[in-house]
Amino acid sequence: MRKEDLYSESHIPTLKFDTRSEFKDAFGDIEYIIQRRLYYGIKAILDGVVEDKDYIILAYLNEEKFCFGSPREVWPDNLESSLVYFEEVENYEMCAKVVQLLERLEDELGE
């Protein structure tokens, strides 16, 4: 199965771990999915598909009551990190999308 097929905007992955190193391993295994969730989550909010949201849940930690996410104030930094990630994995289509979204977000924030 391709990584793209694993991604679903409605599916939030759960990272299972007992130690910090297990968390890093679990995150590394699904980093592609997390980076795409970040992009599509921000885009959905900016497009008005999701109303009154300023936090994106990227993954649940061990169970659904704890989550790993991204608040609005760090979205520009997170998108910069996503751009670096997509450059490293040579997904230039996602790079272009991230650049466009980053520019749009910066325009909306007045930066």
A tleap script that builds the chain and sets N, CA, C and O, in Angstrom:
source leaprc.protein.ff14SB
mol = sequence {
  NMET ARG LYS GLU ASP LEU TYR SER GLU SER
  HIE ILE PRO THR LEU LYS PHE ASP THR ARG
  SER GLU PHE LYS ASP ALA PHE GLY ASP ILE
  GLU TYR ILE ILE GLN ARG ARG LEU TYR TYR
  GLY ILE LYS ALA ILE LEU ASP GLY VAL VAL
  GLU ASP LYS ASP TYR ILE ILE LEU ALA TYR
  LEU ASN GLU GLU LYS PHE CYS PHE GLY SER
  PRO ARG GLU VAL TRP PRO ASP ASN LEU GLU
  SER SER LEU VAL TYR PHE GLU GLU VAL GLU
  ASN TYR GLU MET CYS ALA LYS VAL VAL GLN
  LEU LEU GLU ARG LEU GLU ASP GLU LEU GLY
  CGLU
}
set mol.1.N position { 0.837 -1.180 0.000 }
set mol.1.CA position { 0.000 0.000 0.000 }
set mol.1.C position { 0.883 1.246 0.000 }
set mol.1.O position { 1.852 1.329 0.755 }
set mol.2.N position { 0.541 2.211 -0.853 }
set mol.2.CA position { 1.302 3.456 -0.914 }
set mol.2.C position { 0.971 4.332 0.284 }
set mol.2.O position { -0.127 4.262 0.835 }
set mol.3.N position { 1.947 5.171 0.688 }
set mol.3.CA position { 1.712 6.079 1.808 }
set mol.3.C position { 0.538 7.003 1.528 }
set mol.3.O position { -0.223 7.324 2.441 }
set mol.4.N position { 0.376 7.438 0.274 }
set mol.4.CA position { -0.727 8.319 -0.080 }
set mol.4.C position { -2.071 7.667 0.213 }
set mol.4.O position { -3.026 8.345 0.589 }
set mol.5.N position { -2.144 6.348 0.039 }
set mol.5.CA position { -3.388 5.622 0.262 }
set mol.5.C position { -3.720 5.512 1.749 }
set mol.5.O position { -4.880 5.326 2.114 }
set mol.6.N position { -2.712 5.626 2.599 }
set mol.6.CA position { -2.944 5.552 4.033 }
set mol.6.C position { -3.572 6.833 4.566 }
set mol.6.O position { -4.244 6.820 5.598 }
set mol.7.N position { -3.351 7.942 3.860 }
set mol.7.CA position { -3.830 9.222 4.344 }
set mol.7.C position { -5.312 9.383 4.089 }
set mol.7.O position { -5.805 9.101 2.997 }
set mol.8.N position { -5.995 9.828 5.083 }
set mol.8.CA position { -7.397 10.192 4.965 }
set mol.8.C position { -7.606 11.379 5.880 }
set mol.8.O position { -7.188 11.351 7.037 }
set mol.9.N position { -8.244 12.419 5.378 }
set mol.9.CA position { -8.452 13.601 6.204 }
set mol.9.C position { -9.284 13.273 7.432 }
set mol.9.O position { -9.168 13.958 8.448 }
set mol.10.N position { -10.107 12.259 7.367 }
set mol.10.CA position { -10.943 11.906 8.511 }
set mol.10.C position { -10.263 10.915 9.447 }
set mol.10.O position { -10.725 10.711 10.569 }
set mol.11.N position { -9.182 10.301 9.006 }
set mol.11.CA position { -8.483 9.309 9.828 }
set mol.11.C position { -7.339 9.968 10.587 }
set mol.11.O position { -6.425 10.539 9.991 }
set mol.12.N position { -7.405 9.879 11.905 }
set mol.12.CA position { -6.321 10.392 12.733 }
set mol.12.C position { -5.575 9.178 13.285 }
set mol.12.O position { -6.153 8.366 14.006 }
set mol.13.N position { -4.295 9.058 12.945 }
set mol.13.CA position { -3.543 7.889 13.412 }
set mol.13.C position { -3.299 7.943 14.922 }
set mol.13.O position { -3.326 9.011 15.534 }
set mol.14.N position { -3.064 6.779 15.500 }
set mol.14.CA position { -2.722 6.676 16.912 }
set mol.14.C position { -1.294 6.160 17.016 }
set mol.14.O position { -0.964 5.101 16.482 }
set mol.15.N position { -0.448 6.923 17.714 }
set mol.15.CA position { 0.937 6.514 17.948 }
set mol.15.C position { 0.978 5.736 19.259 }
set mol.15.O position { 0.615 6.265 20.310 }
set mol.16.N position { 1.416 4.490 19.198 }
set mol.16.CA position { 1.511 3.646 20.395 }
set mol.16.C position { 2.970 3.588 20.829 }
set mol.16.O position { 3.850 3.270 20.030 }
set mol.17.N position { 3.221 3.899 22.103 }
set mol.17.CA position { 4.590 3.912 22.604 }
set mol.17.C position { 4.594 3.877 24.122 }
set mol.17.O position { 3.604 4.227 24.764 }
set mol.18.N position { 5.710 3.452 24.688 }
set mol.18.CA position { 5.911 3.459 26.137 }
set mol.18.C position { 7.056 4.379 26.548 }
set mol.18.O position { 7.103 4.850 27.685 }
set mol.19.N position { 7.970 4.629 25.629 }
set mol.19.CA position { 9.132 5.458 25.949 }
set mol.19.C position { 9.289 6.548 24.890 }
set mol.19.O position { 8.644 6.510 23.841 }
set mol.20.N position { 10.135 7.496 25.174 }
set mol.20.CA position { 10.404 8.574 24.218 }
set mol.20.C position { 10.972 8.019 22.912 }
set mol.20.O position { 10.599 8.477 21.832 }
set mol.21.N position { 11.858 7.051 23.000 }
set mol.21.CA position { 12.431 6.492 21.776 }
set mol.21.C position { 11.366 5.751 20.967 }
set mol.21.O position { 11.395 5.791 19.737 }
set mol.22.N position { 10.430 5.077 21.632 }
set mol.22.CA position { 9.337 4.424 20.923 }
set mol.22.C position { 8.443 5.470 20.246 }
set mol.22.O position { 7.945 5.237 19.144 }
set mol.23.N position { 8.238 6.624 20.901 }
set mol.23.CA position { 7.471 7.707 20.283 }
set mol.23.C position { 8.156 8.170 19.003 }
set mol.23.O position { 7.505 8.326 17.971 }
set mol.24.N position { 9.469 8.392 19.065 }
set mol.24.CA position { 10.203 8.834 17.874 }
set mol.24.C position { 10.090 7.816 16.748 }
set mol.24.O position { 9.915 8.184 15.586 }
set mol.25.N position { 10.191 6.528 17.095 }
set mol.25.CA position { 10.051 5.476 16.084 }
set mol.25.C position { 8.643 5.478 15.481 }
set mol.25.O position { 8.482 5.399 14.263 }
set mol.26.N position { 7.632 5.568 16.339 }
set mol.26.CA position { 6.248 5.567 15.861 }
set mol.26.C position { 5.991 6.787 14.982 }
set mol.26.O position { 5.339 6.677 13.943 }
set mol.27.N position { 6.499 7.950 15.394 }
set mol.27.CA position { 6.330 9.167 14.608 }
set mol.27.C position { 7.040 9.029 13.265 }
set mol.27.O position { 6.492 9.393 12.225 }
set mol.28.N position { 8.251 8.506 13.294 }
set mol.28.CA position { 9.010 8.338 12.060 }
set mol.28.C position { 8.317 7.432 11.066 }
set mol.28.O position { 8.408 7.642 9.856 }
set mol.29.N position { 7.619 6.417 11.574 }
set mol.29.CA position { 6.918 5.478 10.698 }
set mol.29.C position { 5.760 6.125 9.955 }
set mol.29.O position { 5.409 5.692 8.857 }
set mol.30.N position { 5.166 7.156 10.540 }
set mol.30.CA position { 4.013 7.781 9.888 }
set mol.30.C position { 4.239 9.276 9.629 }
set mol.30.O position { 3.275 10.025 9.470 }
set mol.31.N position { 5.481 9.708 9.588 }
set mol.31.CA position { 5.765 11.131 9.402 }
set mol.31.C position { 5.150 11.677 8.116 }
set mol.31.O position { 4.655 12.805 8.100 }
set mol.32.N position { 5.173 10.901 7.050 }
set mol.32.CA position { 4.570 11.338 5.790 }
set mol.32.C position { 3.096 11.658 5.993 }
set mol.32.O position { 2.606 12.681 5.513 }
set mol.33.N position { 2.401 10.799 6.692 }
set mol.33.CA position { 0.975 10.990 6.954 }
set mol.33.C position { 0.761 12.228 7.809 }
set mol.33.O position { -0.149 13.013 7.545 }
set mol.34.N position { 1.588 12.410 8.831 }
set mol.34.CA position { 1.474 13.577 9.717 }
set mol.34.C position { 1.688 14.867 8.928 }
set mol.34.O position { 0.939 15.828 9.103 }
set mol.35.N position { 2.696 14.898 8.068 }
set mol.35.CA position { 2.974 16.101 7.279 }
set mol.35.C position { 1.809 16.418 6.339 }
set mol.35.O position { 1.458 17.586 6.168 }
set mol.36.N position { 1.217 15.411 5.739 }
set mol.36.CA position { 0.056 15.634 4.863 }
set mol.36.C position { -1.155 16.081 5.663 }
set mol.36.O position { -1.903 16.950 5.216 }
set mol.37.N position { -1.361 15.500 6.840 }
set mol.37.CA position { -2.489 15.914 7.697 }
set mol.37.C position { -2.339 17.380 8.065 }
set mol.37.O position { -3.326 18.115 8.082 }
set mol.38.N position { -1.128 17.815 8.357 }
set mol.38.CA position { -0.888 19.214 8.693 }
set mol.38.C position { -1.292 20.109 7.523 }
set mol.38.O position { -2.045 21.067 7.699 }
set mol.39.N position { -0.793 19.796 6.339 }
set mol.39.CA position { -1.103 20.591 5.154 }
set mol.39.C position { -2.614 20.648 4.915 }
set mol.39.O position { -3.190 21.731 4.813 }
set mol.40.N position { -3.250 19.480 4.827 }
set mol.40.CA position { -4.667 19.445 4.499 }
set mol.40.C position { -5.536 20.005 5.632 }
set mol.40.O position { -6.603 20.561 5.370 }
set mol.41.N position { -5.098 19.865 6.872 }
set mol.41.CA position { -5.843 20.446 7.990 }
set mol.41.C position { -5.845 21.965 7.946 }
set mol.41.O position { -6.888 22.594 8.122 }
set mol.42.N position { -4.677 22.555 7.710 }
set mol.42.CA position { -4.589 24.016 7.605 }
set mol.42.C position { -5.393 24.489 6.403 }
set mol.42.O position { -6.137 25.465 6.496 }
set mol.43.N position { -5.248 23.810 5.291 }
set mol.43.CA position { -5.971 24.203 4.071 }
set mol.43.C position { -7.474 24.153 4.300 }
set mol.43.O position { -8.183 25.069 3.885 }
set mol.44.N position { -7.973 23.118 4.943 }
set mol.44.CA position { -9.410 22.996 5.202 }
set mol.44.C position { -9.915 24.153 6.059 }
set mol.44.O position { -11.001 24.680 5.821 }
set mol.45.N position { -9.135 24.540 7.044 }
set mol.45.CA position { -9.528 25.658 7.900 }
set mol.45.C position { -9.524 26.964 7.111 }
set mol.45.O position { -10.479 27.736 7.192 }
set mol.46.N position { -8.463 27.220 6.349 }
set mol.46.CA position { -8.386 28.452 5.565 }
set mol.46.C position { -9.449 28.501 4.469 }
set mol.46.O position { -9.914 29.583 4.109 }
set mol.47.N position { -9.836 27.343 3.937 }
set mol.47.CA position { -10.868 27.284 2.905 }
set mol.47.C position { -12.273 27.403 3.490 }
set mol.47.O position { -13.246 27.506 2.743 }
set mol.48.N position { -12.388 27.390 4.813 }
set mol.48.CA position { -13.695 27.493 5.448 }
set mol.48.C position { -14.461 26.191 5.511 }
set mol.48.O position { -15.639 26.181 5.867 }
set mol.49.N position { -13.808 25.091 5.172 }
set mol.49.CA position { -14.447 23.779 5.243 }
set mol.49.C position { -14.690 23.402 6.701 }
set mol.49.O position { -15.702 22.785 7.033 }
set mol.50.N position { -13.765 23.774 7.556 }
set mol.50.CA position { -13.866 23.545 8.991 }
set mol.50.C position { -13.965 24.921 9.637 }
set mol.50.O position { -13.053 25.736 9.494 }
set mol.51.N position { -15.034 25.184 10.329 }
set mol.51.CA position { -15.251 26.506 10.901 }
set mol.51.C position { -14.718 26.597 12.330 }
set mol.51.O position { -14.710 25.623 13.083 }
set mol.52.N position { -14.276 27.799 12.669 }
set mol.52.CA position { -13.865 28.133 14.035 }
set mol.52.C position { -12.850 27.160 14.620 }
set mol.52.O position { -12.986 26.721 15.762 }
set mol.53.N position { -11.837 26.827 13.835 }
set mol.53.CA position { -10.797 25.921 14.316 }
set mol.53.C position { -9.470 26.659 14.356 }
set mol.53.O position { -9.147 27.421 13.445 }
set mol.54.N position { -8.716 26.433 15.398 }
set mol.54.CA position { -7.381 27.009 15.464 }
set mol.54.C position { -6.368 25.984 15.970 }
set mol.54.O position { -5.281 26.336 16.430 }
set mol.55.N position { -6.750 24.706 15.875 }
set mol.55.CA position { -5.884 23.621 16.323 }
set mol.55.C position { -6.169 22.397 15.465 }
set mol.55.O position { -7.324 22.033 15.246 }
set mol.56.N position { -5.113 21.773 14.989 }
set mol.56.CA position { -5.248 20.575 14.170 }
set mol.56.C position { -4.719 19.390 14.964 }
set mol.56.O position { -3.585 19.416 15.442 }
set mol.57.N position { -5.533 18.358 15.106 }
set mol.57.CA position { -5.062 17.122 15.729 }
set mol.57.C position { -4.354 16.319 14.655 }
set mol.57.O position { -4.940 15.973 13.629 }
set mol.58.N position { -3.074 16.023 14.905 }
set mol.58.CA position { -2.276 15.276 13.937 }
set mol.58.C position { -2.247 13.785 14.246 }
set mol.58.O position { -2.191 12.956 13.338 }
set mol.59.N position { -2.287 13.446 15.532 }
set mol.59.CA position { -2.267 12.037 15.934 }
set mol.59.C position { -2.717 11.933 17.381 }
set mol.59.O position { -2.563 12.869 18.166 }
set mol.60.N position { -3.269 10.794 17.712 }
set mol.60.CA position { -3.559 10.487 19.106 }
set mol.60.C position { -2.357 9.771 19.690 }
set mol.60.O position { -1.646 9.053 18.987 }
set mol.61.N position { -2.138 9.969 20.975 }
set mol.61.CA position { -1.004 9.353 21.658 }
set mol.61.C position { -1.507 8.229 22.566 }
set mol.61.O position { -2.147 8.489 23.585 }
set mol.62.N position { -1.224 7.016 22.205 }
set mol.62.CA position { -1.579 5.790 22.917 }
set mol.62.C position { -3.082 5.546 22.993 }
set mol.62.O position { -3.513 4.395 22.923 }
set mol.63.N position { -3.876 6.572 23.131 }
set mol.63.CA position { -5.330 6.432 23.177 }
set mol.63.C position { -5.946 7.770 22.789 }
set mol.63.O position { -5.232 8.767 22.674 }
set mol.64.N position { -7.232 7.807 22.590 }
set mol.64.CA position { -7.855 9.004 22.034 }
set mol.64.C position { -7.957 10.183 22.998 }
set mol.64.O position { -8.302 11.279 22.556 }
set mol.65.N position { -7.677 10.016 24.283 }
set mol.65.CA position { -7.819 11.167 25.174 }
set mol.65.C position { -6.582 12.069 25.183 }
set mol.65.O position { -6.641 13.176 25.718 }
set mol.66.N position { -5.482 11.628 24.613 }
set mol.66.CA position { -4.284 12.449 24.494 }
set mol.66.C position { -3.967 12.621 23.016 }
set mol.66.O position { -4.034 11.665 22.244 }
set mol.67.N position { -3.622 13.841 22.628 }
set mol.67.CA position { -3.359 14.058 21.211 }
set mol.67.C position { -2.103 14.891 20.994 }
set mol.67.O position { -1.619 15.584 21.889 }
set mol.68.N position { -1.609 14.796 19.797 }
set mol.68.CA position { -0.450 15.538 19.313 }
set mol.68.C position { -0.987 16.409 18.192 }
set mol.68.O position { -1.585 15.905 17.242 }
set mol.69.N position { -0.776 17.714 18.297 }
set mol.69.CA position { -1.353 18.576 17.292 }
set mol.69.C position { -0.553 19.831 17.039 }
set mol.69.O position { 0.612 19.944 17.418 }
set mol.70.N position { -1.218 20.777 16.384 }
set mol.70.CA position { -0.562 22.003 15.968 }
set mol.70.C position { -1.518 23.177 16.139 }
set mol.70.O position { -2.539 23.246 15.455 }
set mol.71.N position { -1.197 24.111 17.054 }
set mol.71.CA position { -2.024 25.309 17.205 }
set mol.71.C position { -1.702 26.331 16.117 }
set mol.71.O position { -0.608 26.329 15.553 }
set mol.72.N position { -2.653 27.187 15.835 }
set mol.72.CA position { -2.557 28.176 14.756 }
set mol.72.C position { -1.270 28.997 14.815 }
set mol.72.O position { -0.671 29.263 13.773 }
set mol.73.N position { -0.837 29.399 15.990 }
set mol.73.CA position { 0.329 30.289 16.081 }
set mol.73.C position { 1.635 29.661 15.596 }
set mol.73.O position { 2.601 30.380 15.340 }
set mol.74.N position { 1.681 28.350 15.467 }
set mol.74.CA position { 2.909 27.712 14.976 }
set mol.74.C position { 2.760 27.153 13.557 }
set mol.74.O position { 3.684 26.513 13.053 }
set mol.75.N position { 1.627 27.380 12.911 }
set mol.75.CA position { 1.426 26.850 11.565 }
set mol.75.C position { 2.490 27.305 10.577 }
set mol.75.O position { 2.967 26.480 9.797 }
set mol.76.N position { 2.890 28.584 10.569 }
set mol.76.CA position { 3.949 28.960 9.618 }
set mol.76.C position { 5.238 28.159 9.828 }
set mol.76.O position { 5.843 27.686 8.866 }
set mol.77.N position { 5.648 28.011 11.079 }
set mol.77.CA position { 6.856 27.225 11.368 }
set mol.77.C position { 6.663 25.763 10.988 }
set mol.77.O position { 7.567 25.136 10.436 }
set mol.78.N position { 5.482 25.221 11.286 }
set mol.78.CA position { 5.210 23.830 10.934 }
set mol.78.C position { 5.232 23.620 9.428 }
set mol.78.O position { 5.750 22.611 8.950 }
set mol.79.N position { 4.673 24.566 8.675 }
set mol.79.CA position { 4.691 24.439 7.214 }
set mol.79.C position { 6.106 24.547 6.668 }
set mol.79.O position { 6.443 23.870 5.697 }
set mol.80.N position { 6.937 25.383 7.271 }
set mol.80.CA position { 8.351 25.456 6.861 }
set mol.80.C position { 9.021 24.101 7.073 }
set mol.80.O position { 9.787 23.643 6.224 }
set mol.81.N position { 8.732 23.462 8.207 }
set mol.81.CA position { 9.281 22.126 8.479 }
set mol.81.C position { 8.747 21.100 7.489 }
set mol.81.O position { 9.480 20.216 7.046 }
set mol.82.N position { 7.471 21.219 7.143 }
set mol.82.CA position { 6.880 20.311 6.149 }
set mol.82.C position { 7.564 20.478 4.801 }
set mol.82.O position { 7.818 19.499 4.100 }
set mol.83.N position { 7.859 21.714 4.444 }
set mol.83.CA position { 8.542 21.973 3.180 }
set mol.83.C position { 9.902 21.274 3.154 }
set mol.83.O position { 10.267 20.648 2.159 }
set mol.84.N position { 10.632 21.385 4.233 }
set mol.84.CA position { 11.938 20.709 4.322 }
set mol.84.C position { 11.745 19.201 4.196 }
set mol.84.O position { 12.488 18.536 3.475 }
set mol.85.N position { 10.744 18.660 4.900 }
set mol.85.CA position { 10.485 17.222 4.841 }
set mol.85.C position { 10.173 16.778 3.410 }
set mol.85.O position { 10.758 15.811 2.923 }
set mol.86.N position { 9.255 17.479 2.734 }
set mol.86.CA position { 8.872 17.074 1.382 }
set mol.86.C position { 10.015 17.250 0.389 }
set mol.86.O position { 10.096 16.514 -0.594 }
set mol.87.N position { 10.894 18.210 0.632 }
set mol.87.CA position { 12.094 18.330 -0.204 }
set mol.87.C position { 12.993 17.110 -0.002 }
set mol.87.O position { 13.523 16.560 -0.967 }
set mol.88.N position { 13.163 16.690 1.250 }
set mol.88.CA position { 14.024 15.542 1.560 }
set mol.88.C position { 13.517 14.260 0.905 }
set mol.88.O position { 14.308 13.443 0.435 }
set mol.89.N position { 12.182 14.086 0.877 }
set mol.89.CA position { 11.631 12.862 0.274 }
set mol.89.C position { 11.333 13.056 -1.211 }
set mol.89.O position { 10.763 12.182 -1.864 }
set mol.90.N position { 11.729 14.217 -1.730 }
set mol.90.CA position { 11.612 14.556 -3.149 }
set mol.90.C position { 10.169 14.501 -3.659 }
set mol.90.O position { 9.910 14.052 -4.775 }
set mol.91.N position { 9.237 14.966 -2.824 }
set mol.91.CA position { 7.848 15.087 -3.249 }
set mol.91.C position { 7.627 16.560 -3.594 }
set mol.91.O position { 7.148 17.344 -2.775 }
set mol.92.N position { 7.990 16.911 -4.829 }
set mol.92.CA position { 7.981 18.313 -5.232 }
set mol.92.C position { 6.572 18.846 -5.471 }
set mol.92.O position { 6.350 20.055 -5.409 }
set mol.93.N position { 5.635 17.970 -5.739 }
set mol.93.CA position { 4.242 18.404 -5.858 }
set mol.93.C position { 3.753 18.939 -4.508 }
set mol.93.O position { 3.119 19.992 -4.442 }
set mol.94.N position { 4.056 18.202 -3.433 }
set mol.94.CA position { 3.663 18.674 -2.100 }
set mol.94.C position { 4.458 19.918 -1.713 }
set mol.94.O position { 3.936 20.796 -1.026 }
set mol.95.N position { 5.712 20.000 -2.149 }
set mol.95.CA position { 6.505 21.209 -1.884 }
set mol.95.C position { 5.794 22.436 -2.442 }
set mol.95.O position { 5.658 23.446 -1.750 }
set mol.96.N position { 5.343 22.353 -3.687 }
set mol.96.CA position { 4.663 23.482 -4.322 }
set mol.96.C position { 3.372 23.823 -3.574 }
set mol.96.O position { 3.058 24.998 -3.379 }
set mol.97.N position { 2.633 22.809 -3.161 }
set mol.97.CA position { 1.392 23.047 -2.420 }
set mol.97.C position { 1.679 23.720 -1.079 }
set mol.97.O position { 0.971 24.644 -0.678 }
set mol.98.N position { 2.713 23.255 -0.392 }
set mol.98.CA position { 3.066 23.825 0.903 }
set mol.98.C position { 3.497 25.283 0.744 }
set mol.98.O position { 3.110 26.129 1.550 }
set mol.99.N position { 4.286 25.584 -0.275 }
set mol.99.CA position { 4.725 26.963 -0.507 }
set mol.99.C position { 3.515 27.858 -0.736 }
set mol.99.O position { 3.434 28.944 -0.161 }
set mol.100.N position { 2.580 27.423 -1.561 }
set mol.100.CA position { 1.377 28.218 -1.822 }
set mol.100.C position { 0.561 28.437 -0.550 }
set mol.100.O position { 0.079 29.541 -0.293 }
set mol.101.N position { 0.412 27.384 0.236 }
set mol.101.CA position { -0.364 27.504 1.474 }
set mol.101.C position { 0.355 28.399 2.476 }
set mol.101.O position { -0.283 29.186 3.176 }
set mol.102.N position { 1.655 28.284 2.546 }
set mol.102.CA position { 2.434 29.127 3.451 }
set mol.102.C position { 2.277 30.599 3.069 }
set mol.102.O position { 2.098 31.449 3.940 }
set mol.103.N position { 2.345 30.901 1.778 }
set mol.103.CA position { 2.150 32.283 1.317 }
set mol.103.C position { 0.749 32.776 1.653 }
set mol.103.O position { 0.566 33.915 2.082 }
set mol.104.N position { -0.225 31.918 1.456 }
set mol.104.CA position { -1.616 32.285 1.769 }
set mol.104.C position { -1.783 32.543 3.270 }
set mol.104.O position { -2.421 33.517 3.670 }
set mol.105.N position { -1.216 31.678 4.081 }
set mol.105.CA position { -1.305 31.832 5.529 }
set mol.105.C position { -0.620 33.111 5.976 }
set mol.105.O position { -1.152 33.837 6.815 }
set mol.106.N position { 0.553 33.394 5.429 }
set mol.106.CA position { 1.282 34.614 5.788 }
set mol.106.C position { 0.487 35.851 5.373 }
set mol.106.O position { 0.475 36.841 6.103 }
set mol.107.N position { -0.179 35.814 4.211 }
set mol.107.CA position { -1.022 36.931 3.780 }
set mol.107.C position { -2.178 37.138 4.763 }
set mol.107.O position { -2.493 38.271 5.127 }
set mol.108.N position { -2.802 36.047 5.187 }
set mol.108.CA position { -3.931 36.140 6.119 }
set mol.108.C position { -3.490 36.637 7.489 }
set mol.108.O position { -4.238 37.341 8.168 }
set mol.109.N position { -2.283 36.275 7.893 }
set mol.109.CA position { -1.780 36.713 9.195 }
set mol.109.C position { -1.154 38.096 9.121 }
set mol.109.O position { -0.832 38.695 10.147 }
set mol.110.N position { -0.983 38.603 7.899 }
set mol.110.CA position { -0.395 39.924 7.715 }
set mol.110.C position { 1.090 39.960 7.981 }
set mol.110.O position { 1.626 40.976 8.424 }
set mol.111.N position { 1.753 38.860 7.713 }
set mol.111.CA position { 3.203 38.785 7.965 }
set mol.111.C position { 3.980 39.129 6.718 }
set mol.111.O position { 5.211 39.120 6.736 }
savepdb mol mol.pdb
quit
